[in-house]
């Protein structure tokens, strides 16, 4: 038998039979299962990595929620948050120097929030902001254990943004600026 006879025989086979044979491949369901299995393993690995990154971010202070005691006095809420830093395992010492309500910054930031998408998203009407929003300025000293965190310590200046709950009258920190540790500490 030569090549010509083989080619003539192959031309006799209808394309339909070849397509059916391909579709009846007994390994096709196995390949689909393996692809699904790989996708599930990949999803599990990504979920685990995100969880570990979130834990690491919290542990190393990248995400550092304020431990605060809401109060009827916004400066006392900020004081409680700063002083509660001592309860974190990477904080060695905290000393509050000064905490005041900054009326000018309150007016400036409230004007920025007024009518904004963020205010709408948080359910803050313009009237609510006018009566229940305040900015507090704080100066404090903090010392961290640098074997447990990379955060800069020393003299720190920071703004805190607080909202008062209309029902309870308690002030709660909803946001803050990044700590400014580059300023020189005033003489006391």
N, C-alpha and C positions, 0 to 999 in steps of 0.2 A: 504494500500500500504506500502510495506516495503522498506528498503534500497536497497535490491537486485533489485527490480523492477525499482527503480529510476536509479541505475547505468546501468542497461540494456538499459533503454530509452536514457540515455546520450551517450552511445556507439553508438547508432543508428544515432546520429547527425553527419553529415560530418564536418570535420575541416574547410572546405571551408566556410561554413555558419557562423562559429564563427569568422573567419578572416574578412569576409565581414561586419559582424555586428560591429566589432571593428573599421574598417575603416570608417564606416558610422556614427560614433559617432558625434552627433550634437554639442558637446562641443569642438571638435578638432579645428575648425576655431577660436573659441573664445580664446582658450588657445594660439594659434599661435599669434593672435592679441595682447593678453596681454603680451606675451613674447617680441614682437616687441615694444609695448608701453613701457615696462620696459627698454628695450635697449635704446630707444630714450631718455627717462627721464634720464637714467644714463649718456648718452653722453652729454646731456645738462648740467647736474650737473658738470661733469668733465670739460667741456668747461668753465663754470662760475668760477669754482675754479681756473683753470689755469689763467684766465683773472684777477681775483682778486689777485692772487699771483704775477702776473707780475706787476700789479699796485702797490701792496705793496712793491715789490722789488725796483721799481723805487722811490716810495715815501720815503722809509726808507734809500735809498742810496745804496742798494745792487747792483742795476744796475744803474750806475751813468754816463750817457753820458757827454762828455766834451762839454761845450758851447764854441766853438772856432770861431775865425775869421781867416780864412786862410790868409796867408801873404806871400810875396816874401822872407821874412826872417823867418827861422824856429824858432828862439828864440822868435820872436814876436808872432808867432802862439801859442807857449806854454805859453807865458806871458798872452795872451788874454784868454786862457783856464783857467789858474789858477785864474786870476783876476775875471773872469766871475762866479766863484764859489760863490761870494758874492750875486749874483742874485737868488741863491737857498734859499728857505725859512728856511732851517736848518743851514745856514752858518751865523755866526755873524761877523767874521773879517777874512781878508786875507791880508798877506804881503809877497811879493816876495823878497827873499834875493839874490838869484843868479841863473842865467840861462846861460848855456854854451853848445856848441856843443862838445860832447865827441867823438873825432876821434878814439880812441882805441876801445870803445864800438861799434861805428859805423862799424868798420872793422870786429869785432868779430861777431856781429849779422848779418851783410850782408853776411858773409861767411856761417853762419848757414842757411840763407834763400836761398842762391844760389843753384839752382837745386832742391829745395825742392818741395814737393807736395803743400804746402801752397802757395809758390810763384807762382807755375803754376796755382793754383786755382784762385789766385787774378790777374793773368795776368802779373806778374812781371818777365820779362826776366832777365838774368844775367847782361846784359848791362844796362837795366833800373835800376836795383838795384845799380849798380856802380855809376850811374849819378844822381839818384833821391831818394836816401834813406839816412836818417841821424838819429842819436840818440842824443837827447838833455837831459842834466842832469839839474834838477831843485831842488833848496832848497827854501822852503817857510814855513811860519807860517800860521796856520789856526785855527780858533776857531769855534766850532759847538755848536748849541743849543741842548743839550742832552735830552731835552724833545721831540725833533722831530727826532733824529737820534742816532744810536749807534756808529757811526764812531769815531775813535780815532782822537783827534786833537793835536795841538802843532806843534813843529818843525818837518818838513816833508822833506824827500828826495825821489826823484822819477825820473825814466827814462821815456822818451816819445819817441816813434818811429814815424817818420814822412815820408811821401811820397810826392814828388813834382809832381804836375800835369804837364805833358809834354807840354800841350797846353797853359795853363794860367801861369805856373811858380809859382803857389801858393802851399805852404806847408800845409799839413793837417795831424793831429794826427790820426794814424790808430790803435795804441795800446799803452799801457803803463804798467809799472810794478805796483805792489801793492805799495801803499804809505808806506815808512819806517818811522814810527813815534817813533821808539825805540831809535834812535840815540840821543846823547846829542847835543844840539844846540851849535854852536861855539860862542865864545864871539865876540860881535861886538862893 
